[in-house]
Structures are given as C-alpha cells and as structure tokens.
Amino acid sequence: MFFDALAGQILADLSYEICIVGAGAAGIALAQEFASERVRRICLLEGGGLEYEDESQALYSGEII
Ligand SMILES: Cc1cc2nc3c(=O)[nH]c(=O)nc-3n(C[C@H](O)[C@H](O)[C@H](O)COP(=O)(O)OP(=O)(O)OC[C@H]3O[C@@H](n4cnc5c(N)ncnc54)[C@H](O)[C@@H]3O)c2cc1C
C-alpha cells in the first residue's frame, strides 16, 4: 500500500516493526527479506512521487571535475 507523505497520508498512529529509508536495490531487497521472515509491518520510505519529478531527480545532480 502506498502513502503519499506530502499529501499528509502518513498517519501518526501507524506503527511499524521496521522502517527502511530508500527503495533502491538494497532497500527493496531488505524489505523482501524481512517480509519473508514474517515481519508484518514494514515501512519502506522513498523520495519523490510515482512519476518523474525534477525536484527529486535534482538530488542526483553533481559536478564532474
Ligand atoms: C548510470 C548508472 C547505471 C548503472 N547500471 C547498472 C547496471 O547495468 N547493472 C548493475 O548491476 N548496476 C548498475 N548501476 C549501479 C546500481 O544502480 C547501484 O549499484 C544500485 O542502484 C545501488 O543500490 P542502492 O539500493 O544502494 O542505492 P539506490 O539504488 O541509489 O537507492 C537509494 C534510494 O534511496 C532513495 N533516497 C535517497 N535519499 C532518500 C531520503 N532522504 N528519503 C527517502 N528516500 C531516499 C533514492 O531515491 C533511491 O531510490 C548503475 C548505476 C548508475 C548510476
């Protein structure tokens, strides 16, 4: 289930057994592993929305020298 934090959809009374920040290769693999270990309430946080956004992509900008 997806919640959009910017839309205020993360409810204060929700509690999780594990919280993983970053839904890249490592974060998704960790979440799947914990789920297979029957951890039932996992919060996987990811920056940005479901569609491309300049704002979230700007995190990856850098200078190559
Ligand atoms: C151009 C390019 C091509 C590549 N090609 C290949 C390839 O062909 N084969 C291969 O095996 N590997 C490839 N890699 C390497 C591969 O992408 C990385 O090794 C892998 O993605 C690392 O996984 P990760 O989970 O550690 O980090 P990431 O995949 O970077 O995941 C980190 C996640 O955390 C999120 N995040 C960061 N900060 C926050 C925050 N504050 N709050 C919430 N979320 C946050 C990011 O949005 C991101 O989704 C490539 C990398 C690049 C840059």
The ligand as an SDF file (V2000), in Angstrom:
LIG
                    3D

 53 58  0  0  0  0  0  0  0  0999 V2000
   24.0130    5.2830  -14.7290 C   0  0  0  0  0  0  0  0  0  0  0  0
   24.0910    4.0290  -13.8760 C   0  0  0  0  0  0  0  0  0  0  0  0
   23.9860    2.7900  -14.4890 C   0  0  0  0  0  0  0  0  0  0  0  0
   24.0630    1.6170  -13.7340 C   0  0  0  0  0  0  0  0  0  0  0  0
   23.9560    0.4120  -14.3700 N   0  0  0  0  0  0  0  0  0  0  0  0
   23.9780   -0.7180  -13.6490 C   0  0  0  0  0  0  0  0  0  0  0  0
   23.8330   -1.9950  -14.2910 C   0  0  0  0  0  0  0  0  0  0  0  0
   23.6480   -2.0900  -15.5080 O   0  0  0  0  0  0  0  0  0  0  0  0
   23.8850   -3.1100  -13.5300 N   0  0  0  0  0  0  0  0  0  0  0  0
   24.0660   -3.0490  -12.1700 C   0  0  0  0  0  0  0  0  0  0  0  0
   24.1150   -4.0990  -11.5260 O   0  0  0  0  0  0  0  0  0  0  0  0
   24.2200   -1.8590  -11.5380 N   0  0  0  0  0  0  0  0  0  0  0  0
   24.1800   -0.7010  -12.2320 C   0  0  0  0  0  0  0  0  0  0  0  0
   24.3370    0.5020  -11.6000 N   0  0  0  0  0  0  0  0  0  0  0  0
   24.5870    0.5230  -10.1600 C   0  0  0  0  0  0  0  0  0  0  0  0
   23.2910    0.3450   -9.3890 C   0  0  0  0  0  0  0  0  0  0  0  0
   22.3350    1.2950   -9.8510 O   0  0  0  0  0  0  0  0  0  0  0  0
   23.6000    0.5880   -7.9150 C   0  0  0  0  0  0  0  0  0  0  0  0
   24.6520   -0.2560   -7.5020 O   0  0  0  0  0  0  0  0  0  0  0  0
   22.3740    0.2920   -7.0490 C   0  0  0  0  0  0  0  0  0  0  0  0
   21.2570    1.0080   -7.5100 O   0  0  0  0  0  0  0  0  0  0  0  0
   22.6930    0.6660   -5.6140 C   0  0  0  0  0  0  0  0  0  0  0  0
   21.5510    0.3290   -4.8630 O   0  0  0  0  0  0  0  0  0  0  0  0
   21.2190    1.0680   -3.5180 P   0  0  0  0  0  0  0  0  0  0  0  0
   19.9350    0.4790   -3.0220 O   0  0  0  0  0  0  0  0  0  0  0  0
   22.3940    1.0130   -2.6260 O   0  0  0  0  0  0  0  0  0  0  0  0
   21.0510    2.6070   -3.9020 O   0  0  0  0  0  0  0  0  0  0  0  0
   19.9820    3.2810   -4.8640 P   0  0  0  0  0  0  0  0  0  0  0  0
   19.5230    2.3640   -5.9420 O   0  0  0  0  0  0  0  0  0  0  0  0
   20.5750    4.5980   -5.2340 O   0  0  0  0  0  0  0  0  0  0  0  0
   18.7390    3.5170   -3.8990 O   0  0  0  0  0  0  0  0  0  0  0  0
   18.7060    4.5150   -2.9280 C   0  0  0  0  0  0  0  0  0  0  0  0
   17.2680    5.0130   -2.8750 C   0  0  0  0  0  0  0  0  0  0  0  0
   17.1240    5.8550   -1.7450 O   0  0  0  0  0  0  0  0  0  0  0  0
   16.2970    6.9190   -2.0990 C   0  0  0  0  0  0  0  0  0  0  0  0
   16.5740    8.0030   -1.1690 N   0  0  0  0  0  0  0  0  0  0  0  0
   17.7230    8.7040   -1.0290 C   0  0  0  0  0  0  0  0  0  0  0  0
   17.6030    9.5950   -0.0570 N   0  0  0  0  0  0  0  0  0  0  0  0
   16.3560    9.4490    0.4680 C   0  0  0  0  0  0  0  0  0  0  0  0
   15.6420   10.1040    1.5060 C   0  0  0  0  0  0  0  0  0  0  0  0
   16.1890   11.0860    2.2380 N   0  0  0  0  0  0  0  0  0  0  0  0
   14.3740    9.7250    1.7660 N   0  0  0  0  0  0  0  0  0  0  0  0
   13.8160    8.7310    1.0300 C   0  0  0  0  0  0  0  0  0  0  0  0
   14.4340    8.0750    0.0210 N   0  0  0  0  0  0  0  0  0  0  0  0
   15.6950    8.4420   -0.2430 C   0  0  0  0  0  0  0  0  0  0  0  0
   16.6540    7.2290   -3.5310 C   0  0  0  0  0  0  0  0  0  0  0  0
   15.5940    7.8880   -4.1880 O   0  0  0  0  0  0  0  0  0  0  0  0
   16.8930    5.8390   -4.0960 C   0  0  0  0  0  0  0  0  0  0  0  0
   15.7320    5.2860   -4.6670 O   0  0  0  0  0  0  0  0  0  0  0  0
   24.2560    1.6910  -12.3240 C   0  0  0  0  0  0  0  0  0  0  0  0
   24.3350    2.9570  -11.7220 C   0  0  0  0  0  0  0  0  0  0  0  0
   24.2520    4.1110  -12.4700 C   0  0  0  0  0  0  0  0  0  0  0  0
   24.3500    5.4610  -11.7900 C   0  0  0  0  0  0  0  0  0  0  0  0
  1  2  1  0
  2  3  1  0
  2 52  2  0
  3  4  2  0
  4  5  1  0
  4 50  1  0
  5  6  2  0
  6  7  1  0
  6 13  1  0
  7  8  2  0
  7  9  1  0
  9 10  1  0
 10 11  2  0
 10 12  1  0
 12 13  2  0
 13 14  1  0
 14 15  1  0
 14 50  1  0
 15 16  1  0
 16 17  1  0
 16 18  1  0
 18 19  1  0
 18 20  1  0
 20 21  1  0
 20 22  1  0
 22 23  1  0
 23 24  1  0
 24 25  2  0
 24 26  1  0
 24 27  1  0
 27 28  1  0
 28 29  2  0
 28 30  1  0
 28 31  1  0
 31 32  1  0
 32 33  1  0
 33 34  1  0
 33 48  1  0
 34 35  1  0
 35 36  1  0
 35 46  1  0
 36 37  1  0
 36 45  1  0
 37 38  2  0
 38 39  1  0
 39 40  1  0
 39 45  2  0
 40 41  1  0
 40 42  2  0
 42 43  1  0
 43 44  2  0
 44 45  1  0
 46 47  1  0
 46 48  1  0
 48 49  1  0
 50 51  2  0
 51 52  1  0
 52 53  1  0
M  END
$$$$
